Amino acid sequence: MARRTPTPPQRNLVAALDVGSSKVCALIAEPDEDGKLKILGTGQRESRGVKRGFIADMEKSEIAIREAVEQAERIAATQVDQVFVGFSAGGLVSNVAGVEVAIGGRRITAEDIDALLDAGRESIDPEGRTILHAIPALYTIDGVEGVKQPRGLHADKIAVDIHVIGADPPPVKNLDLCVRSAHLGVEAIVASPVAAGKACLSDEERELGVALVELGGGVTNVSVFAGGMLVGLRSLSIGGSDITDDIAAAFGTRRAEAERIKCFYGSAMTSPRDNHDMIELAPIAGGQEGIESARITRAQLVAVVRQRLEHLTALIEGALKELGFAGPFGRQVVLTGGGAELKGIADYAQGVLGRAVRVGRPAMPGLPEAHAGPAFSTLAGLALFAASDEGDLRSGFAVSGGEGRGSGGWLGRLIAAFRTQY
């Protein structure tokens, strides 16, 4: 009698996909018995089809997504079919919806909480937007706020605040369709501030009040946390790529060369040696006879960087004022995203904003060194969000109802790659 090969146990994998303006990156992890994530593989590709966080070229974005996920799969020696996707484009709106029900003085049961959350779900008005998140925050019992677990307590009334984040439907649908076209199922589309906050902010910071500023390639998201939840956000159509473009235009060089010197020599703070340090950069028409490499001082480079930063920090300050981030409540700012890797950015922002500023990095053990910086906060946060039980009520507010879903998982992507090449 032939011996039967045992079926391998199903692995509980977590897959995250961050589709940004400058890069597309993927991460595959596996929760251990304690709930901590073990990083199995990561992948990254240059983003060529995303502008200011919006999908601008479906085909180029699809290829970058497929290649980033396949790279992570090769390193992890496994395949994934479902991903949690980050959404960083503008148009995000944050509100807090409250709902209250009468209990009559008896003990609160699980059924009472379910009924309260059902009432909360019914009370949410999308207002024509796609609901990305509807997360119950803290409960209130007979006027006592900040109750995390009300079950088993006696009360006359119980209320809950539900944190709702919505977005304009077209950009969300385009992102959803692009990922599915790469033959990946979309488990959920997660707002970038929610993911980055989960990776970079401590529970105490979210309770006391903190502003998280994500300096992305094409978009800067300013979000405010208080009472343990995100209470407001603003999106600014400006990012690190604008500094790169300023350098390229000011010194007549290619964008790739401008990005290189920004990363290696750029700084938000001036230094006495800046006038003496010389930087050699290739011209746009490099390689042609008679055209020599240009030389600039570091002081010239820093001057261009700071000019754009002055404009950016003024917009950030305006966004913080609109969000009511002031007084004792508005003392702490955390910078993250690729732009936060600029040398001296925290000291510069602290001087301009007049608040304590630090650079936020993902608090996830096991991340590869190349993906442990602030530029990968959203990616790490997506994995943490996927592995946690947020109790999200977003079901019923589907993005696309499965329309355009890619089929075949990793096999479908293999076929698609073959067709692309041949």
Summary of the structure (lengths in Angstrom):
residues: 422
radius of gyration: 23.6
end to end distance: 45.3
largest distance: 87.9
contacts: 1464
relative contact order: 0.16
helix: 37%
strand: 29%
